[in-house]
């Protein structure tokens, strides 16, 4: 399969500036809701592709600094949001500074939910943090859980993990059409990372 065959059915992402590695294009939310988003990447003659589902998020109700943790060198943030009822929801919370927390509504379905997040350091007064809540599919939630488990032994989120955590992007070079993606090569020359299309709400907070 070639990239030309794929792009007939979708939009090409354009690099924002040469060498930035950031590709973007405006796509109506209604289109994301009605179709199964997919990505295709041509890298050195190899085609990598993956499907996902659009994942909804909810707005942040409250975001404030807490009194701190049990250790003097911790900074506490308290975040609150309201979960929709009778739907299995998954979220990824981005607390800035490469700090992430996946959560699901198993114990707070349909309720207003508030919890604390602790940074392992005392952040300087005046530090501005941008905190986001992102929607997640069940698969993306599980992927992030496994990935973050790899960081518990003082590894950075972007360090090479001891055990490879597979994402949802496959080597599609040897298949005929995008509909045959289930037949793609699962073992050879697969990329790291995860393809997700999500709704995001964010707020900022200034550390006192």
N, C-alpha and C positions, 0 to 999 in steps of 0.2 A: 504494500500500500504506500502511496506517495502522499506528501503533504497537500498537493493540489487536489487530490480526491477528497481529502478531509475538509479543506477550506471552502469547497463548494457548498457545504452545509452549515457553515458558521462564519464568524467574524475573525479576522486576523488581528492579534494583539500587536500594537505598535510600541517599539521601545521609546521611552519618554525622552532620552537623550543618549547619543552613541556611547556605548561602554557602560551604561548605568546598570544594566541587568534588570531594569524595571520596565515591565510591559503592561500597557493599560489600554482600555477602550470602554467607552460608555455603552452599557447594555441596559435596556429598560427592565425594571424589576418584574413587570408583568411577563416578559419573555422568560425570565429565570423561573418564574412560578409555573409556567405552562410547559416547559421543556426540561429535559435532562441535560444539565450543563456538561460539557466535555472539554477536554484540553488535548491538544496534539502538539508535540515539540519535535522539530527536525534538528537533530544534533549529529554532526559528522556523518550524515547519510543514514542514520538510524532514526526510526519514528517511534516516539514514546507517547502513549495516550492513556486517558483515564476518564471515567464517568463519575458523577457525584449527584447528590440531590441538594437543592437549595435549602438552607437551614435558617429558620427564623430565630430572632432573639427578642428580648423584651427590654424596655428602657430601664435605666438605673433610677431607683426611687430616692436613695440616700447614699451619700459618700462623704465620710468624714474621718478625721484622725481620731484614734482612740487613745486611751491613757498610756498604752504601752504593754509590753509582755512581761512574763516572769523574769526575763533577763534585762538588765539595765541597758544593754546595747541593742534592743529590738525596737522597731517602729511598727505601730499597729494602725491598720486602716479598717474601717467598718463599712461594709457595703450592703445595700438592701435592694431587692427587686421583687416583683410580684409575678408568680408563675401561673400560666393559664391552666385551668382545670381540665381534668379528664383527657389529657394528652401527654404522651411520654416525651418529655423535653430534656435536651442535653445542651450544656453551655460550656464555653471556654472563657474564663476570666483572665484578662491580660492586665496585670498590675504594673506594667512598665518595668524597666530595668531587667528585661528578660525573665520576669517572674510570671508564671502561668499557673492556673488552677482549674482543672476540669471538674464539673459538677453535674449531677442529674437530679431530677425532681422526685426520686424514689420516696423520700420522706417529707417532701413539702409540696406535693402536687396541689395546685390551685390555691396556694397560700402566699402571703407576704413572707419573705424569707430574708434574714439578716445574719451575717456572720463576719468574723474577724479574719484578717490576713496579716501575718507578721513577717516583716523583713528582718533578715538576720544581721542587721546593722542599724545603728542610730543615724538616720538620714539627717543631713544638715538642714537647719532652719532656712526656709525660703525655697527649698527644693520643690519644683513643680512636677507632679506626676499626672500622666494621662492614663486613666483606667478605662478599660473597655469590657463590655460583655458581648460575646459573639455567639451566635447560634452554632450548633454542632449536630451532625448526624450521629447515630449510635456508633458507627464504624470509626468516625473521626474522634469521638470521645474516647473510645478504647485505644486508638492509636496514640493519642496524647497521654493517656494514663501510662501506657507502656514506656513511652519516650521519657516522661518525667521520672519514672522509676529509675531510669538509667542515670539520672543526674543526682540521685540522693547521696552518692558517695563523693560529693564535692566536685562532680563533673559539671561543666557548663552545658547548657541546653544544646549548643552547637558543636560540642566536642564529639569525636568519633566514639560511639557507644561500644561496649564490650560485646553485646549481642545485637545483630542487625534487626531493626524494627522496620518491617516492610510496610510501605504505603499502598496506595491504590493506583499507581501509575505503572503501566506495563510496557514491555517492548513489543510494539505492534508492527515491526518491520515486515514480518513474514505472513501477515494475514491479508485477505483480499479487500475487505470493506470494514468500516468502523463497527458495523453490527456484529462482526465476528470477533470482537475484542475478548470474549471469554476464551477464545482459542489462542490468545497471545502467549508468547514465551514467558513463563513464570519464573524461570530459574536463571536465565542467561542475560547478563548485561542489563539488569534492571536499575532504575534510578532510586535514590533515597528521597524521602519527602512525601508529602500528601497533598492531593488536589482537593481543595474545599472551596465552596462558594457559599458565603454566609452573610447574614445581616449583622450589623454591628451598631451598638450604641456606646457613646463614650462621654466621660466627664473628666474634668481636671480638679485636682486638690493641691493646695500649697501646704507643705509641712511647716508647722509652727516651731 
